[in-house]
Amino acid sequence: EALLRERQALCDQWVQILRDYEGQFVVMYMGRVVAHGTDDGELVCELLRKLGDVPFYVAKVERRPTVLELPSPEVTG
């Protein structure tokens, strides 16, 4: 439920977030952007150090979402 609230906050603020952070990752916590940058792994580590084990939402800010196609484990295994 907490992640859904953060995702909704991202959607509610999308126009401004797109304008300010296009091409970056943003971290939503308590309904606002608390960090941003180009390396999502680095952001997650930073936020875990700062906030501890709390739910926060990480999203890439892009006009057209990136779609990753991964093979099924049954196909590759």
N, CA, C and O atoms as a GROMACS GRO file, in nm:
protein
  308
    1GLU      N    1   0.082  -0.120   0.000
    1GLU     CA    2   0.000   0.000   0.000
    1GLU      C    3   0.087   0.127   0.000
    1GLU      O    4   0.055   0.223  -0.070
    2ALA      N    5   0.195   0.127   0.076
    2ALA     CA    6   0.283   0.244   0.081
    2ALA      C    7   0.343   0.272  -0.057
    2ALA      O    8   0.352   0.387  -0.098
    3LEU      N    9   0.382   0.166  -0.127
    3LEU     CA   10   0.439   0.185  -0.260
    3LEU      C   11   0.336   0.239  -0.359
    3LEU      O   12   0.368   0.318  -0.447
    4LEU      N   13   0.212   0.196  -0.344
    4LEU     CA   14   0.106   0.248  -0.430
    4LEU      C   15   0.085   0.397  -0.406
    4LEU      O   16   0.060   0.472  -0.500
    5ARG      N   17   0.094   0.440  -0.281
    5ARG     CA   18   0.082   0.584  -0.251
    5ARG      C   19   0.196   0.663  -0.315
    5ARG      O   20   0.174   0.771  -0.369
    6GLU      N   21   0.317   0.608  -0.308
    6GLU     CA   22   0.431   0.678  -0.368
    6GLU      C   23   0.417   0.683  -0.520
    6GLU      O   24   0.448   0.784  -0.582
    7ARG      N   25   0.371   0.574  -0.578
    7ARG     CA   26   0.350   0.571  -0.724
    7ARG      C   27   0.242   0.672  -0.763
    7ARG      O   28   0.255   0.740  -0.865
    8GLN      N   29   0.137   0.682  -0.684
    8GLN     CA   30   0.032   0.778  -0.713
    8GLN      C   31   0.085   0.921  -0.701
    8GLN      O   32   0.049   1.007  -0.781
    9ALA      N   33   0.168   0.946  -0.603
    9ALA     CA   34   0.229   1.079  -0.589
    9ALA      C   35   0.313   1.112  -0.712
    9ALA      O   36   0.311   1.225  -0.761
   10LEU      N   37   0.386   1.014  -0.762
   10LEU     CA   38   0.464   1.033  -0.884
   10LEU      C   39   0.372   1.071  -1.000
   10LEU      O   40   0.399   1.166  -1.074
   11CYS      N   41   0.264   0.998  -1.016
   11CYS     CA   42   0.169   1.026  -1.123
   11CYS      C   43   0.107   1.164  -1.108
   11CYS      O   44   0.092   1.237  -1.206
   12ASP      N   45   0.072   1.201  -0.986
   12ASP     CA   46   0.010   1.331  -0.960
   12ASP      C   47   0.103   1.446  -0.994
   12ASP      O   48   0.058   1.553  -1.034
   13GLN      N   49   0.232   1.426  -0.979
   13GLN     CA   50   0.332   1.531  -1.002
   13GLN      C   51   0.409   1.513  -1.133
   13GLN      O   52   0.510   1.579  -1.156
   14TRP      N   53   0.361   1.423  -1.219
   14TRP     CA   54   0.436   1.380  -1.334
   14TRP      C   55   0.484   1.494  -1.425
   14TRP      O   56   0.599   1.493  -1.469
   15VAL      N   57   0.399   1.590  -1.454
   15VAL     CA   58   0.436   1.697  -1.547
   15VAL      C   59   0.558   1.772  -1.495
   15VAL      O   60   0.653   1.796  -1.570
   16GLN      N   61   0.557   1.809  -1.368
   16GLN     CA   62   0.671   1.880  -1.309
   16GLN      C   63   0.794   1.791  -1.299
   16GLN      O   64   0.905   1.835  -1.327
   17ILE      N   65   0.774   1.665  -1.260
   17ILE     CA   66   0.886   1.571  -1.249
   17ILE      C   67   0.950   1.548  -1.385
   17ILE      O   68   1.073   1.546  -1.396
   18LEU      N   69   0.870   1.531  -1.489
   18LEU     CA   70   0.923   1.514  -1.624
   18LEU      C   71   1.004   1.637  -1.665
   18LEU      O   72   1.112   1.624  -1.723
   19ARG      N   73   0.953   1.753  -1.634
   19ARG     CA   74   1.023   1.877  -1.669
   19ARG      C   75   1.158   1.888  -1.597
   19ARG      O   76   1.257   1.930  -1.655
   20ASP      N   77   1.160   1.849  -1.470
   20ASP     CA   78   1.280   1.867  -1.387
   20ASP      C   79   1.382   1.754  -1.396
   20ASP      O   80   1.502   1.777  -1.381
   21TYR      N   81   1.335   1.630  -1.422
   21TYR     CA   82   1.424   1.514  -1.408
   21TYR      C   83   1.425   1.419  -1.526
   21TYR      O   84   1.468   1.305  -1.512
   22GLU      N   85   1.381   1.463  -1.643
   22GLU     CA   86   1.375   1.373  -1.758
   22GLU      C   87   1.511   1.307  -1.783
   22GLU      O   88   1.615   1.374  -1.785
   23GLY      N   89   1.509   1.176  -1.803
   23GLY     CA   90   1.630   1.099  -1.829
   23GLY      C   91   1.699   1.049  -1.703
   23GLY      O   92   1.798   0.976  -1.712
   24GLN      N   93   1.648   1.086  -1.587
   24GLN     CA   94   1.707   1.043  -1.460
   24GLN      C   95   1.612   0.948  -1.388
   24GLN      O   96   1.497   0.929  -1.428
   25PHE      N   97   1.662   0.890  -1.282
   25PHE     CA   98   1.578   0.815  -1.190
   25PHE      C   99   1.540   0.909  -1.076
   25PHE      O  100   1.619   0.993  -1.035
   26VAL      N  101   1.417   0.894  -1.027
   26VAL     CA  102   1.375   0.970  -0.909
   26VAL      C  103   1.333   0.871  -0.801
   26VAL      O  104   1.288   0.761  -0.829
   27VAL      N  105   1.350   0.914  -0.677
   27VAL     CA  106   1.305   0.836  -0.562
   27VAL      C  107   1.194   0.914  -0.495
   27VAL      O  108   1.213   1.028  -0.454
   28MET      N  109   1.078   0.850  -0.483
   28MET     CA  110   0.963   0.911  -0.416
   28MET      C  111   0.953   0.854  -0.276
   28MET      O  112   0.959   0.733  -0.256
   29TYR      N  113   0.937   0.944  -0.178
   29TYR     CA  114   0.920   0.904  -0.040
   29TYR      C  115   0.835   1.010   0.029
   29TYR      O  116   0.863   1.129   0.019
   30MET      N  117   0.732   0.966   0.097
   30MET     CA  118   0.640   1.056   0.165
   30MET      C  119   0.579   1.158   0.068
   30MET      O  120   0.555   1.273   0.102
   31GLY      N  121   0.554   1.111  -0.056
   31GLY     CA  122   0.484   1.192  -0.154
   31GLY      C  123   0.567   1.296  -0.225
   31GLY      O  124   0.512   1.384  -0.293
   32ARG      N  125   0.699   1.289  -0.211
   32ARG     CA  126   0.782   1.388  -0.281
   32ARG      C  127   0.912   1.325  -0.331
   32ARG      O  128   0.951   1.217  -0.286
   33VAL      N  129   0.977   1.392  -0.424
   33VAL     CA  130   1.106   1.347  -0.476
   33VAL      C  131   1.212   1.378  -0.369
   33VAL      O  132   1.231   1.494  -0.331
   34VAL      N  133   1.280   1.273  -0.322
   34VAL     CA  134   1.382   1.293  -0.219
   34VAL      C  135   1.523   1.273  -0.272
   34VAL      O  136   1.620   1.307  -0.205
   35ALA      N  137   1.534   1.218  -0.393
   35ALA     CA  138   1.666   1.200  -0.455
   35ALA      C  139   1.645   1.178  -0.603
   35ALA      O  140   1.538   1.136  -0.647
   36HIS      N  141   1.750   1.207  -0.680
   36HIS     CA  142   1.744   1.184  -0.824
   36HIS      C  143   1.886   1.167  -0.874
   36HIS      O  144   1.981   1.215  -0.813
   37GLY      N  145   1.900   1.098  -0.988
   37GLY     CA  146   2.030   1.076  -1.047
   37GLY      C  147   2.021   0.977  -1.162
   37GLY      O  148   1.913   0.929  -1.196
   38THR      N  149   2.136   0.946  -1.220
   38THR     CA  150   2.138   0.858  -1.337
   38THR      C  151   2.164   0.712  -1.303
   38THR      O  152   2.150   0.626  -1.390
   39ASP      N  153   2.202   0.683  -1.179
   39ASP     CA  154   2.235   0.545  -1.139
   39ASP      C  155   2.135   0.501  -1.032
   39ASP      O  156   2.144   0.543  -0.917
   40ASP      N  157   2.040   0.415  -1.073
   40ASP     CA  158   1.937   0.373  -0.978
   40ASP      C  159   1.994   0.293  -0.861
   40ASP      O  160   1.946   0.306  -0.749
   41GLY      N  161   2.094   0.211  -0.886
   41GLY     CA  162   2.154   0.132  -0.778
   41GLY      C  163   2.219   0.221  -0.674
   41GLY      O  164   2.207   0.197  -0.554
   42GLU      N  165   2.289   0.323  -0.720
   42GLU     CA  166   2.352   0.418  -0.630
   42GLU      C  167   2.247   0.492  -0.546
   42GLU      O  168   2.266   0.513  -0.426
   43LEU      N  169   2.138   0.531  -0.610
   43LEU     CA  170   2.030   0.600  -0.539
   43LEU      C  171   1.971   0.511  -0.430
   43LEU      O  172   1.948   0.556  -0.318
   44VAL      N  173   1.945   0.386  -0.463
   44VAL     CA  174   1.887   0.293  -0.366
   44VAL      C  175   1.980   0.277  -0.246
   44VAL      O  176   1.935   0.282  -0.131
   45CYS      N  177   2.109   0.258  -0.271
   45CYS     CA  178   2.205   0.244  -0.161
   45CYS      C  179   2.207   0.369  -0.074
   45CYS      O  180   2.209   0.360   0.049
   46GLU      N  181   2.207   0.485  -0.137
   46GLU     CA  182   2.208   0.612  -0.064
   46GLU      C  183   2.084   0.625   0.024
   46GLU      O  184   2.094   0.663   0.140
   47LEU      N  185   1.968   0.593  -0.032
   47LEU     CA  186   1.843   0.607   0.043
   47LEU      C  187   1.833   0.504   0.154
   47LEU      O  188   1.780   0.534   0.262
   48LEU      N  189   1.882   0.383   0.132
   48LEU     CA  190   1.881   0.284   0.240
   48LEU      C  191   1.968   0.330   0.356
   48LEU      O  192   1.933   0.309   0.472
   49ARG      N  193   2.081   0.394   0.325
   49ARG     CA  194   2.167   0.448   0.432
   49ARG      C  195   2.096   0.562   0.506
   49ARG      O  196   2.101   0.569   0.629
   50LYS      N  197   2.031   0.650   0.431
   50LYS     CA  198   1.967   0.767   0.491
   50LYS      C  199   1.837   0.734   0.564
   50LYS      O  200   1.814   0.782   0.675
   51LEU      N  201   1.753   0.652   0.501
   51LEU     CA  202   1.618   0.630   0.553
   51LEU      C  203   1.602   0.497   0.626
   51LEU      O  204   1.509   0.482   0.706
   52GLY      N  205   1.690   0.404   0.600
   52GLY     CA  206   1.673   0.271   0.658
   52GLY      C  207   1.579   0.188   0.572
   52GLY      O  208   1.554   0.219   0.456
   53ASP      N  209   1.528   0.083   0.631
   53ASP     CA  210   1.444  -0.012   0.559
   53ASP      C  211   1.298   0.035   0.558
   53ASP      O  212   1.214  -0.018   0.630
   54VAL      N  213   1.271   0.136   0.476
   54VAL     CA  214   1.136   0.187   0.460
   54VAL      C  215   1.098   0.178   0.312
   54VAL      O  216   1.186   0.176   0.226
   55PRO      N  217   0.968   0.173   0.282
   55PRO     CA  218   0.930   0.165   0.141
   55PRO      C  219   0.946   0.300   0.071
   55PRO      O  220   0.895   0.402   0.117
   56PHE      N  221   1.018   0.298  -0.039
   56PHE     CA  222   1.027   0.415  -0.127
   56PHE      C  223   1.018   0.365  -0.269
   56PHE      O  224   1.042   0.247  -0.297
   57TYR      N  225   0.984   0.454  -0.360
   57TYR     CA  226   0.954   0.416  -0.497
   57TYR      C  227   1.058   0.478  -0.590
   57TYR      O  228   1.083   0.598  -0.584
   58VAL      N  229   1.118   0.397  -0.675
   58VAL     CA  230   1.219   0.444  -0.770
   58VAL      C  231   1.161   0.429  -0.912
   58VAL      O  232   1.108   0.324  -0.948
   59ALA      N  233   1.173   0.535  -0.990
   59ALA     CA  234   1.121   0.531  -1.126
   59ALA      C  235   1.213   0.606  -1.220
   59ALA      O  236   1.276   0.705  -1.182
   60LYS      N  237   1.221   0.558  -1.342
   60LYS     CA  238   1.296   0.631  -1.446
   60LYS      C  239   1.200   0.729  -1.510
   60LYS      O  240   1.088   0.694  -1.547
   61VAL      N  241   1.245   0.852  -1.524
   61VAL     CA  242   1.161   0.958  -1.579
   61VAL      C  243   1.190   0.967  -1.728
   61VAL      O  244   1.296   1.014  -1.770
   62GLU      N  245   1.093   0.922  -1.806
   62GLU     CA  246   1.108   0.925  -1.952
   62GLU      C  247   0.971   0.939  -2.015
   62GLU      O  248   0.870   0.892  -1.962
   63ARG      N  249   0.969   1.003  -2.129
   63ARG     CA  250   0.841   1.027  -2.199
   63ARG      C  251   0.778   0.896  -2.245
   63ARG      O  252   0.657   0.878  -2.234
   64ARG      N  253   0.860   0.806  -2.296
   64ARG     CA  254   0.811   0.675  -2.341
   64ARG      C  255   0.880   0.570  -2.256
   64ARG      O  256   1.003   0.560  -2.260
   65PRO      N  257   0.806   0.492  -2.180
   65PRO     CA  258   0.866   0.393  -2.091
   65PRO      C  259   0.953   0.292  -2.165
   65PRO      O  260   0.919   0.248  -2.275
   66THR      N  261   1.064   0.257  -2.105
   66THR     CA  262   1.150   0.152  -2.157
   66THR      C  263   1.086   0.018  -2.126
   66THR      O  264   1.042  -0.007  -2.013
   67VAL      N  265   1.079  -0.068  -2.225
   67VAL     CA  266   1.024  -0.202  -2.206
   67VAL      C  267   1.138  -0.302  -2.223
   67VAL      O  268   1.204  -0.305  -2.326
   68LEU      N  269   1.158  -0.383  -2.121
   68LEU     CA  270   1.263  -0.484  -2.127
   68LEU      C  271   1.198  -0.619  -2.157
   68LEU      O  272   1.102  -0.659  -2.091
   69GLU      N  273   1.251  -0.687  -2.254
   69GLU     CA  274   1.201  -0.821  -2.286
   69GLU      C  275   1.306  -0.920  -2.240
   69GLU      O  276   1.417  -0.926  -2.294
   70LEU      N  277   1.269  -0.999  -2.139
   70LEU     CA  278   1.361  -1.098  -2.083
   70LEU      C  279   1.311  -1.237  -2.118
   70LEU      O  280   1.191  -1.264  -2.112
   71PRO      N  281   1.402  -1.325  -2.155
   71PRO     CA  282   1.358  -1.461  -2.186
   71PRO      C  283   1.313  -1.533  -2.060
   71PRO      O  284   1.359  -1.504  -1.949
   72SER      N  285   1.224  -1.626  -2.079
   72SER     CA  286   1.176  -1.707  -1.968
   72SER      C  287   1.289  -1.798  -1.920
   72SER      O  288   1.369  -1.846  -2.000
   73PRO      N  289   1.297  -1.822  -1.787
   73PRO     CA  290   1.402  -1.912  -1.737
   73PRO      C  291   1.396  -2.052  -1.800
   73PRO      O  292   1.499  -2.118  -1.815
   74GLU      N  293   1.276  -2.094  -1.838
   74GLU     CA  294   1.262  -2.226  -1.901
   74GLU      C  295   1.329  -2.229  -2.037
   74GLU      O  296   1.378  -2.334  -2.079
   75VAL      N  297   1.332  -2.115  -2.105
   75VAL     CA  298   1.390  -2.108  -2.239
   75VAL      C  299   1.544  -2.104  -2.230
   75VAL      O  300   1.612  -2.166  -2.311
   76THR      N  301   1.597  -2.032  -2.132
   76THR     CA  302   1.741  -2.016  -2.122
   76THR      C  303   1.808  -2.124  -2.039
   76THR      O  304   1.928  -2.147  -2.052
   77GLY      N  305   1.733  -2.189  -1.955
   77GLY     CA  306   1.791  -2.284  -1.860
   77GLY      C  307   1.805  -2.418  -1.917
   77GLY      O  308   1.853  -2.509  -1.849
   0.00000   0.00000   0.00000
